[in-house]
């Protein structure tokens, strides 16, 4: 079936086609095997890197494609639509928002060319803490300056891909809570060399989950980070990571749209081929209408994603649009996933059909990187001006 490509340039269509061609070399059997082994898709990530796709948002002078979050989203969408899982590589794209907009020229020259070539992996984003949760301004991981070093102490949880990354973008507190004048002040962003930190103040504990996501809990005890690895100004880190968070929401929305399109294609194909009572099950409105509704939801989410991405690429603040894109995208993908499960009946639970794997992967984005209830809270209180509930 054909999904809308409205608004895409010829270059963007060619980009999508090239990603589809690469993904065809990694069929669903590849992802099924990795899922069964809880293994990382090393070969696939290497191919994405060699093709330049993970460096899509890195400016050309540093060895990247010089594209925007719009194209980054299209890349991730195509991966998920093909039956793959783009999560093992997506962080490198959205972390770029903070480094590109607020990193020093020395930091960009030191890291971006290596990231573009695949010599340096920047896949870890250290924000969430076990006690603060989504209350990011209340984190307690502290960084105390001692000469030319910060000593970092604290805990982070659900930090993914640490075991497959060389660097981590870390949010920590450099001003005690009682000394700040605003809740958003006193946080700073550090670039952590994970190869140096492991075993020297950093302990990494894997967390097993229902999806093959390679997430961990981090314990830091006076972990040393050079002062020159501070991104931007000390104390302004919360404002800086918003750029990464907006990009993250747009890219996650793109992944959800890819998942939604995958489920709809699979559902339509099966509903056309599966014959019961002498006719295709897709002829029954009880099967047909849910697929049509899921299709409408996914296509509507795509429009919001496109708007948010366009705003981000033009230097505007798409906080509202990025959050709505994530909300609508994840809900549309979940609707499409449930519909696809219903259409396939018992076969949806068979691992060889791959639907149950994608179903588990898709559910994650109802919760991560921000729960949809918190998105609704943000829209109600910050956008619509309703009374604050917390």
Secondary structure, 3 states (H helix, E strand, C coil): CCCCCCCCCHHHHHHHHHHHHHHCCCCHHHHHHHHHHCCCCHHHHHHHHHCCHHHCCCCHHHCCCCCCHHHHHHHHHHHHHCCCCCHHHHHHHHCHHHHHHHCCHHHHHHHHHHHHHCCCCEEEEECCECCCECCHHHCCCEEEEECCEEEEEEEEEEEECHHHCCEEEEEEECCCHHHCCCCCCCEEEEEEEHHHHECCCEEEEEECCCCCCCEEEEEEEEEEEEHHHEECCCCEHHHHHHHHHHHHHHHHHHHHHHHHHHHHHHHHHHHHHCEECCEEHHHCHHHHHHHHHHHHHHHHHHHHHHHHHHHHHCCCCCHHHHHHHHHHHHHHHHHHHHHHHHHHHHHHHCHHHCHHHHHHHHHHHHCCCCCHHHHHHHHHHHHCCCCCCC
